[in-house]
């Protein structure tokens, strides 16, 4: 049994309403399964457990989550992380449609959370820009969505395209 395989949990009964929660490969995401539906949730161990709420919006396949499903998933995953990895930092994007929901849930579960960190789409884009520029400065090849990126102007153009496609 691999190290991360030890960190799986099935809550409740064996009926279809019991979620199966586990860390993904290398522990870089959490996989949440409920019946035939599943979702991958951003997670990392950088400076301790870190749970990203951005990805808790749609089931794999594209169906939007209801607010009740988001609440259930968040609470189930937070309990799972507390059991296996300690209190996480919860990252909330202020630009996300569910920002208020995540903030409210964190306030209710504050004793299970190390702290809440707020970010934004612009902050994430700026961090991505710096990472890509560091790659170019190191003389490495950078390909984004099949497009070769060679200059700072290319980086800015690709980031702008990605921003428009997200909107």
Secondary structure as GFF3:
##gff-version 3
##sequence-region A 1 167
A	DSSP	three_ten_helix	4	6	.	.	.	ID=ss1
A	DSSP	beta_strand	8	10	.	.	.	ID=ss2
A	DSSP	beta_strand	20	23	.	.	.	ID=ss3
A	DSSP	three_ten_helix	25	27	.	.	.	ID=ss4
A	DSSP	beta_strand	29	34	.	.	.	ID=ss5
A	DSSP	beta_strand	37	44	.	.	.	ID=ss6
A	DSSP	beta_strand	50	52	.	.	.	ID=ss7
A	DSSP	alpha_helix	67	84	.	.	.	ID=ss8
A	DSSP	beta_strand	88	93	.	.	.	ID=ss9
A	DSSP	alpha_helix	99	108	.	.	.	ID=ss10
A	DSSP	three_ten_helix	110	112	.	.	.	ID=ss11
A	DSSP	beta_strand	113	119	.	.	.	ID=ss12
A	DSSP	alpha_helix	121	137	.	.	.	ID=ss13
A	DSSP	beta_strand	142	144	.	.	.	ID=ss14
A	DSSP	beta_strand	147	149	.	.	.	ID=ss15
A	DSSP	alpha_helix	152	166	.	.	.	ID=ss16
###
